[in-house]
Each structure stands twice: as C-alpha cells, then as structure tokens.
Amino acid sequence: MSQPQHQHHATPVAVPAATPAARERLREAHRREALAARTRRRILVGVSVLAVLALAGGAALAIGLADDGRTPLAATVPGGGTGRAGGTAAPLVVPANSTGPDGTVIVYGKADAPHTLQVFEDFRCPICKSFEAAHGQAVQQLADDGTYRIEYHLAAFLDAGLGGRGSHTALAAAGAALNEGVDKFKQFHDVLYANQPEEREDGFGDVNRILALAGQVPGLRTEAFTKAVTEGTYAPWAAEVAAAFESSGVTGTPTVRLDGTTVKLSDAAGHALTTEQLTARLRQAAGAQ
C-alpha cells in the first residue's frame, strides 16, 4: 500500500486539444517505440545469455559490459564507480518520499484518492515525450482533482538499446529531486521531458546538462541536490528502479494503467487520442470501477 505523500494543488490549466501535428508526432513516436521495443526484447535475450555465461565462468565478460554501460542495469556513477548492478558496489541510498517495494515507486497526488494511475516511462523515450507534451497537464489535473493518484514506474532500457547512460543519469537525478519533495520531482520530470534531447544523442548522460535543466525548477538546485547528482548518490537506486520495471511485465513505454487495467492511448482506428478523448476515457474508467 502506498504511503501518504505530500499533496500538490496546481492551478487548473486549460488544456488545448491536440493539434493534427501533435497527433502525427504521436503516431510517429508510436512507430519508433515499437521499433525500440523490438530492440529491447533482443537486448534482454542477449543479456540473459550473458548472465548464463557469467555464471559458467564468464565473469570478466559481464564486468566488461557493465563498464561500457551496455547492460540495462549498469548504473554508471559520474566520476568513476558504478551502482549496485555494476562492478564497484556503491551504497544503496533510497530517496525520501519514495514508496513501493524497496522504494522503487514514486507517487504523486492525494493519498486518499480512490484510484491509482500507473505510468510507465523512460526519460529517453521519444513517445513518452510526445505523451507528456500532449496529455501531461490533463493527466496531472485529474490527479490534482483527486480522481486518482499517479504511480510512476521508471525504466532505463533505452541506454542498452541506444548506447550511453542518459536514462540512468536522468533517473538518478530524478531520485535526487524526489528527495527534495514530490512536487520537486514532478516539476523536474516535466522539465526533463520538455527538454528531452534526440534519443540517440544521450544528452541526459551529461551531468552538467541535467543540473542546468534542474535550474528551471524553483528551489530544486540546492547544495544537497547538486552534490547528489554530481556524485551519483542515487545511481544504485536508479538501477533498482530500472530492475523493477524489467520485472513488471510491461513491454513498452509509455504504458498507462488505471487500477491495473491498461488504458489504450489510441482509438479503434489506431489514431492517437486527443486530450479530451483521453480525459473522457480516464474519467469513464474511474467512474466504472
């Protein structure tokens, strides 16, 4: 059961309907995500094989993968070491305000909300950016209104598929933001998606870029936050969060579930929903349960 979280009351925002261009971006993002999902499945099979080889005596090979950042669970700490899933063990520090098994879930909204909306995302995922751009404010508004609380389940599998460490670095920084407060996490989450680099660029792997973006969230870039991001304090936690996603059974991002039931983000013809359509679908689903 999720623990009570700080409540956030946002000023209601008028959310415009998704434009044809926005819907086309969503359709293109869906196509790209399908390709990424297929890549991810191939990667997971390869990692499983490598794990068997390591158990049979190929430990050096497994360590080599962790060192170059190609394994989904190798959380590289800026400045040297790796997270718990990598070579050099670092202490697991769980940020304040986290919840769920081993603190791997982030809850936004009112603790007594009658429903739970699970959102599965990867900070490098372009379709997640499109989803947040088109529907993020509306999804948040329903949480602020008390229709449901949001549970964020964050992934980092695109680091393996695309190379680099941006998903893990952004996720670790999100942990530092969460430690400052749930509201700070939510604002930072939104800033990251609004400024997401091209997925193959790995721009989020640059700690200085992450810190610059954090400066857009009022009051976030404290000395403690900066130190945590620079030193990779929450990199081991990010690896745990990513591992929890891998165990969730979710095969693509974004995935949205209301009380455990997947909410389709497209209509019967495969067209991306407008914000009004998604809001109506969420309200209807919540009212029917």
Backbone as CSV, one residue per row, in Angstrom:
resi,resn,N_x,N_y,N_z,CA_x,CA_y,CA_z,C_x,C_y,C_z
1,MET,0.841,-1.199,0.000,0.000,0.000,0.000,0.869,1.238,0.000
2,SER,0.621,2.135,-0.848,1.426,3.343,-0.953,1.280,4.173,0.302
3,GLN,2.371,4.784,0.742,2.344,5.664,1.884,1.839,7.030,1.480
4,PRO,1.195,7.784,2.403,0.718,9.132,2.061,1.847,10.003,1.582
5,GLN,1.564,10.834,0.590,2.552,11.738,0.018,2.100,13.170,0.201
6,HIS,3.023,14.091,0.026,2.678,15.493,0.065,1.674,15.779,-1.041
7,GLN,0.662,16.575,-0.744,-0.320,16.917,-1.746,0.131,18.143,-2.501
8,HIS,-0.230,18.161,-3.766,0.132,19.291,-4.618,-1.136,19.814,-5.236
9,HIS,-1.439,21.074,-5.065,-2.635,21.664,-5.627,-2.217,22.658,-6.691
10,ALA,-2.327,22.236,-7.957,-1.917,23.100,-9.053,-3.094,23.962,-9.484
11,THR,-2.801,25.133,-9.978,-3.839,25.978,-10.553,-4.361,25.310,-11.809
12,PRO,-5.694,25.126,-11.907,-6.238,24.460,-13.095,-5.730,25.104,-14.374
13,VAL,-5.348,24.267,-15.306,-4.788,24.752,-16.566,-5.700,24.324,-17.708
14,ALA,-6.055,25.256,-18.545,-6.846,24.916,-19.716,-5.961,24.173,-20.699
15,VAL,-6.331,22.952,-21.018,-5.506,22.116,-21.884,-6.093,22.107,-23.283
16,PRO,-5.365,22.612,-24.265,-5.882,22.657,-25.629,-5.945,21.274,-26.247
17,ALA,-6.819,21.136,-27.203,-6.900,19.863,-27.915,-5.605,19.629,-28.679
18,ALA,-5.249,18.355,-28.789,-4.030,18.030,-29.534,-4.230,18.430,-30.996
19,THR,-3.268,19.099,-31.551,-3.355,19.548,-32.945,-3.062,18.373,-33.870
20,PRO,-3.453,18.488,-35.150,-3.106,17.409,-36.096,-1.614,17.119,-36.110
21,ALA,-0.813,18.180,-36.000,0.647,17.971,-35.989,1.067,17.180,-34.772
22,ALA,0.450,17.494,-33.613,0.784,16.771,-32.384,0.378,15.308,-32.494
23,ARG,-0.814,15.066,-33.092,-1.248,13.674,-33.256,-0.339,12.925,-34.215
24,GLU,0.152,13.601,-35.245,1.081,12.956,-36.175,2.394,12.626,-35.474
25,ARG,2.848,13.552,-34.588,4.073,13.260,-33.826,3.874,12.053,-32.944
26,LEU,2.683,11.935,-32.340,2.397,10.776,-31.502,2.399,9.484,-32.331
27,ARG,1.780,9.546,-33.546,1.780,8.353,-34.392,3.197,7.947,-34.775
28,GLU,4.018,8.940,-35.129,5.412,8.650,-35.470,6.163,8.111,-34.263
29,ALA,5.874,8.688,-33.088,6.532,8.215,-31.869,6.126,6.778,-31.564
30,HIS,4.834,6.440,-31.802,4.391,5.066,-31.607,5.178,4.115,-32.499
31,ARG,5.401,4.516,-33.758,6.163,3.654,-34.668,7.592,3.472,-34.175
32,ARG,8.172,4.563,-33.685,9.559,4.485,-33.197,9.626,3.644,-31.930
33,GLU,8.615,3.767,-31.071,8.618,2.989,-29.836,8.476,1.502,-30.119
34,ALA,7.666,1.151,-31.123,7.521,-0.255,-31.480,8.867,-0.832,-31.898
35,LEU,9.642,-0.044,-32.669,10.972,-0.480,-33.070,11.882,-0.615,-31.863
36,ALA,11.801,0.355,-30.938,12.631,0.299,-29.729,12.269,-0.904,-28.878
37,ALA,10.958,-1.225,-28.815,10.520,-2.370,-28.021,11.087,-3.667,-28.590
38,ARG,11.086,-3.778,-29.923,11.668,-4.979,-30.532,13.154,-5.064,-30.244
39,THR,13.822,-3.909,-30.293,15.259,-3.875,-29.969,15.488,-4.304,-28.533
40,ARG,14.621,-3.793,-27.653,14.759,-4.098,-26.225,14.609,-5.590,-25.967
41,ARG,13.628,-6.224,-26.640,13.439,-7.653,-26.435,14.672,-8.433,-26.861
42,ARG,15.284,-8.003,-27.975,16.514,-8.683,-28.416,17.636,-8.476,-27.419
43,ILE,17.696,-7.258,-26.860,18.745,-6.955,-25.880,18.583,-7.802,-24.628
44,LEU,17.318,-7.939,-24.173,17.077,-8.699,-22.947,17.464,-10.160,-23.125
45,VAL,17.203,-10.715,-24.306,17.618,-12.090,-24.580,19.136,-12.193,-24.519
46,GLY,19.815,-11.212,-25.125,21.278,-11.222,-25.115,21.838,-11.102,-23.717
47,VAL,21.242,-10.235,-22.911,21.715,-10.067,-21.532,21.502,-11.346,-20.745
48,SER,20.356,-12.033,-20.973,20.095,-13.287,-20.272,21.150,-14.325,-20.617
49,VAL,21.521,-14.413,-21.891,22.559,-15.355,-22.313,23.882,-15.017,-21.643
50,LEU,24.205,-13.718,-21.623,25.459,-13.308,-20.995,25.469,-13.629,-19.506
51,ALA,24.304,-13.530,-18.869,24.229,-13.855,-17.446,24.540,-15.328,-17.221
52,VAL,24.022,-16.190,-18.110,24.314,-17.617,-18.001,25.805,-17.870,-18.193
53,LEU,26.402,-17.185,-19.179,27.837,-17.345,-19.410,28.641,-16.898,-18.202
54,ALA,28.198,-15.812,-17.559,28.919,-15.321,-16.383,28.867,-16.344,-15.267
55,LEU,27.704,-16.978,-15.061,27.586,-17.992,-14.024,28.471,-19.193,-14.326
56,ALA,28.708,-19.400,-15.616,29.539,-20.540,-16.012,31.023,-20.212,-16.001
57,GLY,31.360,-18.995,-15.606,32.777,-18.647,-15.535,33.159,-17.441,-16.336
58,GLY,32.177,-16.779,-16.979,32.490,-15.617,-17.797,32.315,-14.318,-17.064
59,ALA,32.705,-14.246,-15.806,32.511,-13.038,-15.001,33.192,-11.834,-15.621
60,ALA,34.344,-12.033,-16.228,35.066,-10.900,-16.813,34.248,-10.261,-17.932
61,LEU,33.550,-11.086,-18.695,32.716,-10.560,-19.770,31.584,-9.725,-19.204
62,ALA,30.949,-10.189,-18.139,29.843,-9.456,-17.527,30.322,-8.120,-16.987
63,ILE,31.483,-8.103,-16.361,32.029,-6.860,-15.836,32.337,-5.902,-16.979
64,GLY,32.850,-6.425,-18.083,33.133,-5.566,-19.224,31.879,-4.882,-19.744
65,LEU,30.777,-5.592,-19.787,29.527,-4.985,-20.224,29.098,-3.888,-19.280
66,ALA,29.259,-4.118,-17.977,28.877,-3.093,-17.016,29.730,-1.852,-17.186
67,ASP,31.006,-2.058,-17.495,31.908,-0.925,-17.620,31.576,-0.040,-18.807
68,ASP,31.080,-0.638,-19.920,30.811,0.212,-21.079,29.350,0.657,-21.138
69,GLY,28.573,0.309,-20.120,27.230,0.843,-19.986,26.194,0.208,-20.878
70,ARG,26.483,-0.979,-21.472,25.525,-1.564,-22.394,24.489,-2.443,-21.709
71,THR,24.723,-2.858,-20.462,23.713,-3.650,-19.773,22.682,-2.732,-19.140
72,PRO,21.384,-3.053,-19.218,20.348,-2.166,-18.711,20.490,-1.835,-17.238
73,LEU,21.159,-2.702,-16.463,21.228,-2.473,-15.030,22.574,-1.915,-14.578
74,ALA,23.418,-1.457,-15.494,24.711,-0.910,-15.114,24.572,0.591,-14.925
75,ALA,24.335,0.999,-13.697,24.143,2.423,-13.418,25.490,3.063,-13.173
76,THR,26.040,3.703,-14.174,27.357,4.312,-14.064,27.279,5.586,-13.238
77,VAL,28.105,5.664,-12.221,28.133,6.840,-11.370,29.096,7.859,-11.943
78,PRO,28.660,9.105,-12.193,29.576,10.131,-12.698,30.801,10.239,-11.801
79,GLY,31.959,10.200,-12.392,33.169,10.365,-11.612,33.886,9.073,-11.329
80,GLY,33.318,7.930,-11.722,34.083,6.720,-11.501,33.280,5.463,-11.361
81,GLY,32.780,5.143,-10.147,32.237,3.833,-9.849,30.941,3.541,-10.558
82,THR,30.347,2.414,-10.197,29.075,2.010,-10.754,28.112,1.729,-9.626
83,GLY,26.845,1.573,-9.983,25.833,1.273,-8.988,25.904,-0.181,-8.572
84,ARG,24.909,-0.622,-7.794,24.933,-1.966,-7.246,24.910,-3.026,-8.325
85,ALA,24.342,-2.690,-9.492,24.282,-3.681,-10.553,25.571,-3.726,-11.365
86,GLY,26.488,-2.813,-11.112,27.714,-2.768,-11.879,28.859,-3.399,-11.127
87,GLY,30.111,-2.996,-11.464,31.274,-3.640,-10.898,31.567,-3.218,-9.475
88,THR,31.821,-1.928,-9.221,32.174,-1.461,-7.887,30.898,-1.169,-7.108
89,ALA,30.711,-1.886,-5.995,29.497,-1.720,-5.207,29.465,-0.331,-4.588
90,ALA,28.317,0.315,-4.688,28.094,1.606,-4.038,26.888,1.444,-3.132
91,PRO,26.816,2.187,-2.048,25.698,2.015,-1.113,24.376,2.404,-1.760
92,LEU,23.347,1.655,-1.444,22.015,1.971,-1.927,21.408,3.030,-1.015
93,VAL,21.154,4.195,-1.580,20.506,5.282,-0.854,19.150,5.502,-1.489
94,VAL,18.102,5.280,-0.714,16.737,5.434,-1.222,16.258,6.843,-0.918
95,PRO,15.811,7.582,-1.916,15.381,8.960,-1.668,14.147,9.033,-0.778
96,ALA,14.076,10.094,-0.003,12.866,10.355,0.765,11.702,10.495,-0.195
97,ASN,10.512,10.186,0.281,9.261,10.344,-0.478,9.037,9.254,-1.509
98,SER,9.930,8.254,-1.582,9.683,7.118,-2.461,8.807,6.122,-1.720
99,THR,8.221,5.204,-2.463,7.348,4.214,-1.849,7.430,2.929,-2.652
100,GLY,6.570,1.970,-2.334,6.576,0.710,-3.055,7.720,-0.185,-2.620
101,PRO,7.851,-1.369,-3.245,8.919,-2.308,-2.896,10.301,-1.672,-3.051
102,ASP,11.063,-1.655,-1.971,12.422,-1.099,-1.981,12.461,0.356,-2.444
103,GLY,11.338,1.082,-2.279,11.325,2.499,-2.635,11.451,2.754,-4.114
104,THR,10.966,1.841,-4.947,11.150,1.968,-6.401,9.969,2.635,-7.103
105,VAL,8.961,3.063,-6.351,7.774,3.689,-6.936,7.674,5.131,-6.443
106,ILE,7.261,6.010,-7.328,7.097,7.428,-6.992,5.612,7.769,-7.124
107,VAL,5.017,8.265,-6.055,3.586,8.550,-6.044,3.360,10.052,-6.015
108,TYR,2.507,10.509,-6.927,2.117,11.915,-6.988,0.611,11.990,-6.844
109,GLY,0.133,12.858,-5.962,-1.304,13.045,-5.805,-1.751,12.822,-4.382
110,LYS,-3.059,12.778,-4.201,-3.653,12.679,-2.876,-3.657,11.231,-2.399
111,ALA,-3.210,11.038,-1.161,-3.080,9.685,-0.633,-4.410,8.959,-0.563
112,ASP,-5.507,9.692,-0.384,-6.810,9.048,-0.253,-7.588,8.983,-1.568
113,ALA,-6.915,9.225,-2.668,-7.582,9.139,-3.977,-8.124,7.726,-4.168
114,PRO,-9.321,7.590,-4.737,-9.946,6.262,-4.841,-9.351,5.355,-5.917
115,HIS,-8.535,5.909,-6.799,-7.979,5.116,-7.894,-6.482,5.387,-8.031
116,THR,-5.804,4.475,-8.725,-4.369,4.599,-8.970,-4.086,4.512,-10.462
117,LEU,-3.401,5.516,-10.984,-2.973,5.511,-12.380,-1.483,5.199,-12.404
118,GLN,-1.116,4.071,-12.978,0.298,3.713,-13.122,0.800,4.209,-14.470
119,VAL,1.920,4.921,-14.437,2.526,5.443,-15.650,3.936,4.865,-15.758
120,PHE,4.196,4.152,-16.845,5.493,3.520,-17.075,6.210,4.308,-18.172
121,GLU,7.394,4.846,-17.854,8.105,5.729,-18.780,9.614,5.525,-18.689
122,ASP,10.297,5.969,-19.737,11.758,6.046,-19.776,12.093,7.482,-20.198
123,PHE,12.984,8.144,-19.482,13.266,9.546,-19.773,13.832,9.785,-21.169
124,ARG,14.382,8.744,-21.815,14.911,8.900,-23.177,13.887,8.522,-24.244
125,CYS,12.732,8.071,-23.843,11.727,7.573,-24.778,11.023,8.724,-25.490
126,PRO,11.131,8.828,-26.822,10.513,9.944,-27.546,8.993,9.915,-27.514
127,ILE,8.402,8.704,-27.486,6.949,8.658,-27.423,6.446,9.104,-26.049
128,CYS,7.268,8.892,-25.004,6.913,9.410,-23.670,6.903,10.938,-23.696
129,LYS,7.865,11.510,-24.389,7.887,12.967,-24.529,6.624,13.450,-25.237
130,SER,6.239,12.774,-26.309,5.039,13.151,-27.040,3.799,12.999,-26.167
131,PHE,3.741,11.931,-25.398,2.622,11.704,-24.483,2.530,12.826,-23.454
132,GLU,3.672,13.173,-22.862,3.681,14.222,-21.842,3.325,15.582,-22.449
133,ALA,3.828,15.853,-23.650,3.538,17.137,-24.295,2.055,17.270,-24.610
134,ALA,1.449,16.168,-25.070,0.047,16.217,-25.470,-0.916,16.113,-24.295
135,HIS,-0.574,15.268,-23.309,-1.549,14.927,-22.274,-1.086,15.157,-20.830
136,GLY,0.173,15.526,-20.653,0.731,15.600,-19.307,-0.064,16.477,-18.352
137,GLN,-0.446,17.679,-18.784,-1.176,18.587,-17.904,-2.543,18.033,-17.536
138,ALA,-3.213,17.421,-18.503,-4.534,16.855,-18.230,-4.442,15.678,-17.267
139,VAL,-3.443,14.820,-17.460,-3.248,13.676,-16.565,-2.952,14.170,-15.153
140,GLN,-2.121,15.212,-15.038,-1.820,15.777,-13.732,-3.060,16.406,-13.099
141,GLN,-3.850,17.103,-13.917,-5.012,17.794,-13.367,-5.993,16.821,-12.725
142,LEU,-6.182,15.658,-13.325,-7.067,14.660,-12.740,-6.515,14.159,-11.408
143,ALA,-5.196,14.094,-11.291,-4.593,13.727,-10.008,-4.792,14.846,-8.991
144,ASP,-4.585,16.090,-9.422,-4.778,17.220,-8.516,-6.231,17.324,-8.058
145,ASP,-7.162,16.909,-8.928,-8.581,16.943,-8.588,-8.995,15.797,-7.671
146,GLY,-8.100,14.836,-7.475,-8.402,13.710,-6.590,-9.051,12.524,-7.276
147,THR,-9.106,12.519,-8.628,-9.690,11.384,-9.348,-8.869,10.129,-9.125
148,TYR,-7.552,10.273,-9.152,-6.631,9.173,-8.885,-5.316,9.759,-8.385
149,ARG,-4.459,8.890,-7.884,-3.074,9.273,-7.619,-2.227,8.599,-8.695
150,ILE,-1.099,9.198,-9.030,-0.232,8.658,-10.080,0.930,7.909,-9.449
151,GLU,1.181,6.717,-9.946,2.382,5.957,-9.577,3.309,5.940,-10.784
152,TYR,4.490,6.498,-10.628,5.477,6.470,-11.709,6.387,5.262,-11.543
153,HIS,6.481,4.465,-12.605,7.387,3.316,-12.675,8.358,3.616,-13.818
154,LEU,9.585,3.926,-13.476,10.524,4.448,-14.468,11.517,3.389,-14.947
155,ALA,11.809,3.471,-16.238,12.683,2.492,-16.892,13.975,3.154,-17.343
156,ALA,14.929,2.306,-17.768,16.188,2.815,-18.311,16.707,1.898,-19.408
157,PHE,15.796,1.160,-20.076,16.241,0.169,-21.053,16.799,0.792,-22.322
158,LEU,16.478,2.048,-22.602,16.971,2.644,-23.836,18.477,2.893,-23.810
159,ASP,19.079,2.945,-22.642,20.540,3.046,-22.570,21.176,1.844,-23.258
160,ALA,20.571,0.682,-23.052,21.121,-0.530,-23.662,20.886,-0.542,-25.165
161,GLY,19.720,-0.090,-25.590,19.394,-0.130,-26.999,20.092,0.927,-27.827
162,LEU,20.352,2.080,-27.209,20.890,3.213,-27.957,22.323,3.563,-27.591
163,GLY,22.819,3.014,-26.496,24.153,3.362,-26.024,24.111,4.562,-25.106
164,GLY,25.091,4.676,-24.242,25.150,5.794,-23.318,24.554,5.456,-21.966
165,ARG,24.289,6.520,-21.176,23.793,6.318,-19.826,22.731,7.353,-19.458
166,GLY,22.168,8.018,-20.466,21.247,9.112,-20.190,20.018,8.734,-19.394
167,SER,19.423,7.561,-19.685,18.240,7.153,-18.932,18.563,6.978,-17.460
168,HIS,19.678,6.306,-17.176,20.068,6.085,-15.784,20.446,7.393,-15.085
169,THR,21.193,8.258,-15.783,21.620,9.513,-15.166,20.424,10.397,-14.856
170,ALA,19.485,10.472,-15.797,18.276,11.267,-15.564,17.445,10.671,-14.436
171,LEU,17.351,9.345,-14.393,16.587,8.685,-13.342,17.219,8.908,-11.973
172,ALA,18.546,8.823,-11.905,19.232,9.086,-10.639,19.012,10.529,-10.190
173,ALA,19.049,11.474,-11.136,18.793,12.878,-10.811,17.349,13.077,-10.365
174,ALA,16.424,12.327,-10.973,15.027,12.390,-10.536,14.896,11.910,-9.092
175,GLY,15.729,10.939,-8.716,15.748,10.491,-7.325,16.208,11.598,-6.392
176,ALA,17.205,12.363,-6.831,17.670,13.496,-6.028,16.571,14.552,-5.908
177,ALA,15.811,14.755,-6.979,14.692,15.701,-6.928,13.603,15.188,-5.996
178,LEU,13.323,13.890,-6.061,12.319,13.295,-5.172,12.707,13.464,-3.717
179,ASN,13.990,13.359,-3.447,14.469,13.539,-2.073,14.172,14.945,-1.556
180,GLU,14.077,15.898,-2.486,13.746,17.278,-2.111,12.235,17.461,-1.940
181,GLY,11.438,16.576,-2.518,9.989,16.680,-2.387,9.285,16.121,-3.611
182,VAL,8.072,15.597,-3.434,7.326,15.031,-4.547,7.021,16.101,-5.593
183,ASP,6.668,17.299,-5.141,6.386,18.376,-6.084,7.616,18.712,-6.916
184,LYS,8.783,18.698,-6.265,10.029,18.992,-6.990,10.285,17.906,-8.023
185,PHE,10.032,16.644,-7.662,10.196,15.558,-8.631,9.290,15.779,-9.835
186,LYS,8.019,16.069,-9.572,7.055,16.205,-10.668,7.449,17.344,-11.601
187,GLN,7.872,18.462,-11.051,8.293,19.583,-11.885,9.544,19.225,-12.690
188,PHE,10.487,18.531,-12.054,11.719,18.133,-12.735,11.413,17.112,-13.826
189,HIS,10.542,16.179,-13.521,10.068,15.195,-14.508,9.542,15.917,-15.749
190,ASP,8.728,16.933,-15.552,8.145,17.669,-16.672,9.204,18.448,-17.449
191,VAL,10.168,19.022,-16.737,11.243,19.771,-17.389,12.103,18.835,-18.237
192,LEU,12.409,17.651,-17.725,13.216,16.694,-18.491,12.527,16.324,-19.796
193,TYR,11.243,16.051,-19.741,10.547,15.686,-20.978,10.423,16.868,-21.927
194,ALA,10.211,18.041,-21.392,10.099,19.225,-22.251,11.413,19.533,-22.951
195,ASN,12.527,19.075,-22.388,13.858,19.367,-22.936,14.603,18.088,-23.328
196,GLN,13.866,17.047,-23.628,14.481,15.768,-23.981,15.315,15.896,-25.251
197,PRO,16.575,15.467,-25.218,17.399,15.507,-26.436,16.975,14.413,-27.405
198,GLU,17.447,14.513,-28.626,17.204,13.446,-29.593,17.684,12.136,-28.989
199,GLU,16.890,11.078,-29.134,17.120,9.868,-28.353,18.506,9.259,-28.536
200,ARG,19.131,9.419,-29.699,20.451,8.827,-29.923,21.597,9.743,-29.494
201,GLU,21.253,10.928,-29.042,22.281,11.888,-28.643,22.835,11.602,-27.260
202,ASP,22.048,10.983,-26.379,22.424,10.714,-24.995,22.762,12.002,-24.243
203,GLY,22.011,13.057,-24.511,22.266,14.333,-23.841,22.083,14.283,-22.344
204,PHE,21.188,13.409,-21.870,20.974,13.306,-20.427,22.132,12.608,-19.716
205,GLY,23.066,12.057,-20.487,24.251,11.469,-19.860,25.224,12.513,-19.360
206,ASP,24.992,13.776,-19.711,25.848,14.895,-19.303,25.289,15.490,-18.008
207,VAL,26.003,15.303,-16.911,25.536,15.784,-15.610,25.347,17.296,-15.613
208,ASN,26.223,18.010,-16.294,26.091,19.476,-16.338,24.789,19.890,-17.022
209,ARG,24.409,19.144,-18.042,23.140,19.436,-18.724,21.964,19.168,-17.787
210,ILE,22.044,18.097,-17.035,20.996,17.764,-16.068,20.870,18.870,-15.022
211,LEU,22.007,19.345,-14.523,21.983,20.399,-13.498,21.431,21.701,-14.070
212,ALA,21.762,21.995,-15.314,21.241,23.214,-15.945,19.721,23.146,-16.050
213,LEU,19.190,21.989,-16.420,17.744,21.830,-16.507,17.095,21.908,-15.124
214,ALA,17.785,21.389,-14.122,17.253,21.466,-12.760,17.072,22.910,-12.313
215,GLY,17.888,23.796,-12.872,17.769,25.206,-12.536,16.444,25.806,-12.960
216,GLN,15.694,25.111,-13.826,14.386,25.602,-14.257,13.292,25.321,-13.231
217,VAL,13.602,24.505,-12.241,12.631,24.193,-11.187,12.953,25.051,-9.972
218,PRO,12.101,25.978,-9.621,12.383,26.876,-8.497,12.705,26.117,-7.214
219,GLY,13.847,26.440,-6.626,14.229,25.871,-5.345,14.796,24.472,-5.391
220,LEU,14.919,23.858,-6.580,15.413,22.481,-6.639,16.918,22.392,-6.513
221,ARG,17.636,23.291,-7.166,19.084,23.132,-7.249,19.762,23.594,-5.952
222,THR,19.487,22.853,-4.907,20.129,23.104,-3.618,21.535,22.503,-3.618
223,GLU,22.285,22.807,-2.584,23.628,22.223,-2.462,23.536,20.706,-2.360
224,ALA,22.547,20.212,-1.602,22.387,18.765,-1.433,22.011,18.100,-2.760
225,PHE,21.114,18.727,-3.522,20.714,18.170,-4.808,21.901,18.123,-5.763
226,THR,22.628,19.224,-5.855,23.783,19.298,-6.762,24.820,18.244,-6.405
227,LYS,25.080,18.074,-5.126,26.052,17.081,-4.664,25.580,15.669,-5.026
228,ALA,24.285,15.402,-4.825,23.747,14.073,-5.099,23.836,13.743,-6.590
229,VAL,23.549,14.721,-7.441,23.609,14.487,-8.890,25.057,14.324,-9.337
230,THR,25.932,15.194,-8.861,27.336,15.159,-9.267,28.022,13.874,-8.829
231,GLU,27.709,13.414,-7.630,28.365,12.222,-7.098,27.623,10.928,-7.415
232,GLY,26.460,11.035,-8.043,25.701,9.830,-8.380,25.153,9.106,-7.173
233,THR,24.734,9.864,-6.166,24.241,9.256,-4.931,23.113,8.267,-5.176
234,TYR,22.233,8.605,-6.093,21.056,7.764,-6.307,21.179,6.865,-7.534
235,ALA,22.386,6.703,-8.055,22.590,5.791,-9.179,22.248,4.345,-8.815
236,PRO,22.662,3.837,-7.652,22.246,2.470,-7.289,20.723,2.345,-7.171
237,TRP,20.083,3.376,-6.627,18.614,3.366,-6.547,18.014,3.350,-7.947
238,ALA,18.572,4.122,-8.854,18.080,4.144,-10.231,18.172,2.749,-10.850
239,ALA,19.237,2.026,-10.554,19.382,0.657,-11.063,18.295,-0.238,-10.495
240,GLU,17.948,-0.047,-9.220,16.881,-0.834,-8.606,15.532,-0.508,-9.239
241,VAL,15.287,0.768,-9.494,14.033,1.184,-10.120,13.927,0.585,-11.524
242,ALA,15.021,0.648,-12.272,15.044,0.086,-13.622,14.821,-1.421,-13.586
243,ALA,15.405,-2.094,-12.611,15.219,-3.546,-12.474,13.764,-3.872,-12.151
244,ALA,13.129,-3.034,-11.323,11.715,-3.253,-11.000,10.857,-3.130,-12.249
245,PHE,11.198,-2.182,-13.118,10.462,-2.059,-14.384,10.633,-3.328,-15.211
246,GLU,11.856,-3.833,-15.299,12.114,-5.027,-16.094,11.305,-6.219,-15.599
247,SER,10.969,-6.215,-14.300,10.212,-7.325,-13.709,8.707,-7.097,-13.765
248,SER,8.290,-5.966,-14.296,6.874,-5.590,-14.247,6.023,-6.277,-15.316
249,GLY,6.670,-6.780,-16.361,5.926,-7.369,-17.460,5.513,-6.368,-18.519
250,VAL,5.788,-5.086,-18.299,5.480,-4.050,-19.284,6.519,-4.129,-20.393
251,THR,6.060,-4.085,-21.649,6.976,-4.282,-22.775,7.227,-3.028,-23.594
252,GLY,6.615,-1.915,-23.239,6.843,-0.689,-23.997,6.463,0.526,-23.194
253,THR,7.029,1.656,-23.548,6.710,2.907,-22.870,6.253,3.943,-23.885
254,PRO,5.296,4.825,-23.528,4.636,4.810,-22.221,3.524,3.763,-22.173
255,THR,3.324,3.214,-20.995,2.169,2.370,-20.719,1.422,3.008,-19.569
256,VAL,0.102,3.063,-19.692,-0.731,3.684,-18.661,-1.764,2.661,-18.208
257,ARG,-1.876,2.467,-16.895,-2.842,1.525,-16.339,-3.647,2.210,-15.240
258,LEU,-4.945,2.052,-15.283,-5.808,2.568,-14.222,-6.313,1.385,-13.420
259,ASP,-5.917,1.359,-12.146,-6.279,0.252,-11.255,-5.931,-1.095,-11.883
260,GLY,-4.788,-1.141,-12.545,-4.278,-2.388,-13.101,-4.723,-2.700,-14.510
261,THR,-5.670,-1.933,-15.057,-6.155,-2.171,-16.412,-5.512,-1.186,-17.379
262,THR,-4.928,-1.691,-18.455,-4.247,-0.833,-19.416,-5.234,0.101,-20.101
263,VAL,-4.859,1.370,-20.166,-5.662,2.388,-20.839,-5.082,2.577,-22.234
264,LYS,-5.878,2.313,-23.257,-5.399,2.476,-24.629,-5.255,3.961,-24.952
265,LEU,-4.158,4.308,-25.598,-3.867,5.699,-25.931,-4.219,6.027,-27.378
266,SER,-4.888,5.083,-28.044,-5.320,5.316,-29.428,-6.751,4.817,-29.578
267,ASP,-7.412,5.243,-30.647,-8.789,4.811,-30.881,-8.804,3.517,-31.682
268,ALA,-10.016,3.067,-32.041,-10.150,1.784,-32.734,-9.433,1.774,-34.073
269,ALA,-9.268,2.962,-34.674,-8.587,3.052,-35.964,-7.080,3.208,-35.825
270,GLY,-6.592,3.244,-34.585,-5.167,3.386,-34.355,-4.687,4.812,-34.298
271,HIS,-5.608,5.771,-34.297,-5.222,7.178,-34.218,-5.021,7.590,-32.770
272,ALA,-4.003,8.398,-32.522,-3.731,8.867,-31.159,-4.924,9.660,-30.636
273,LEU,-5.247,9.445,-29.362,-6.367,10.155,-28.761,-6.049,11.637,-28.602
274,THR,-7.078,12.457,-28.720,-6.922,13.856,-28.336,-6.928,13.924,-26.816
275,THR,-6.539,15.053,-26.269,-6.542,15.209,-24.816,-7.952,15.044,-24.262
276,GLU,-8.947,15.596,-24.952,-10.321,15.464,-24.488,-10.766,14.003,-24.485
277,GLN,-10.373,13.252,-25.500,-10.742,11.841,-25.566,-10.080,11.037,-24.450
278,LEU,-8.794,11.301,-24.206,-8.101,10.576,-23.139,-8.696,10.926,-21.786
279,THR,-8.963,12.213,-21.553,-9.547,12.622,-20.281,-10.893,11.940,-20.059
280,ALA,-11.720,11.915,-21.106,-13.023,11.260,-21.004,-12.863,9.769,-20.722
281,ARG,-11.884,9.146,-21.393,-11.646,7.715,-21.186,-11.208,7.431,-19.749
282,LEU,-10.335,8.275,-19.208,-9.878,8.096,-17.835,-11.008,8.323,-16.836
283,ARG,-11.799,9.356,-17.058,-12.922,9.635,-16.155,-13.939,8.490,-16.205
284,GLN,-14.223,8.002,-17.409,-15.178,6.913,-17.559,-14.672,5.647,-16.860
285,ALA,-13.399,5.333,-17.061,-12.835,4.146,-16.441,-12.854,4.257,-14.918
286,ALA,-12.530,5.439,-14.410,-12.526,5.642,-12.952,-13.934,5.544,-12.391
287,GLY,-14.916,6.070,-13.136,-16.288,6.028,-12.661,-16.899,4.654,-12.702
288,ALA,-16.362,3.801,-13.583,-16.923,2.467,-13.744,-16.346,1.467,-12.767
289,GLN,-15.340,1.881,-11.987,-14.673,0.933,-11.078,-14.989,1.276,-9.633
